[in-house]
Amino acid sequence: MAMKSSLMLLSRHSKLALRGHPAMVYNLPVSGPLLVSHRAKSGSTPINVGVMFVPQQEAWVVERMGKYNAILEPGLNFLIPILDKVKYVQSLKEIAIDIPQQSAISMDNVAINIDGVLYLRIMDPYKSSYGIEDPEFAITQLAQTTMRSEIGKISLDGLFKERENLNINIVHAINIASEAWGIQCMRYEIRDIKLPERIQEAMQMQVEAERKKRANVLESEGIKASEINIAEGKKQATILQSEAEKAQLINSATGAAEAVVVAGEARAKSIKAVAEALGTKQGASAASLAVAENYVKAFGNLAKSSNTLLLPANVGDVTGMVSQALAIYKKLDTEVVKEVFEDKSTDDSERL
């Protein structure tokens, strides 16, 4: 009998059954990021015609005689008319909620106005339907209070530097509170930060001072590098100049030494030639002639550099001067011959 009554009821609503798709059963606006769908908040839920078509990414909470019964999955579902009622329609898509602008005070007592966008998703339709009356309002208020609390922990400069960490802390705090509502906060983004005009002017002056400081530092570093390069160039030039002078002195000394050696060799050759010439029969006469010529030449150069002269008593006796010079020469020659014979005898004794 009950089955027959159900079939009769279905036949009465056959036209509605043919239009069982939710988009045809009711005409609902879908504008605006709403945590709970517009139809659930306005009380216009789908009419139970027995055969229900649930759209993808939606969850319909069904009550039977005023008590929770089931959650309809996307696709074809069957309900008992009159007894079952679709009480809530929850969207399982990620939803963006605009967090209104609010005033907050940072740790260094700066009043700022800040707003943001909160992205969340319903994870448990049952908790979001029965756990809280207005989830959207609750999430918005929770985000605002959490934002004020987190901003009060950091300074104004840290607010710009740690913006990402601030978003993470807000999301963590919201997820702890919204777990009982079956809602998960995906992310929170600070959208706009407004500062008082005097604070903005002070920050602008600070930025300009910082840029001037950097410019002065860069200029001083450039001058420093330039002076270092100039000093380094002078140092290298001095080193190269000293090395050149050193090389010049070495070359001059080497040349002088070689000249002395060459002059000594030439002197030795001339002395040897003189000695060989003196060993001949007419060597003494040649020596006497050379001494006489040098004697006359020496007297010719007297009084050229000074007016004071020291002359021997027999200046005019050239023959006596030559004889005296030859006597000295013969004495030296005898001593040299004696030394040569002594050296030769010493070498012979050492050999024995």
Beta strands, then each sheet from edge to edge (+ up, - down):
strand 1: 51-54
strand 2: 58-64
strand 3: 67-72
strand 4: 75-78
strand 5: 84-91
strand 6: 95-105
strand 7: 111-122
strand 8: 183-194
sheet 1: 1+ 4-
sheet 2: 3+ 2- 5+
sheet 3: 6+ 7- 8+
end
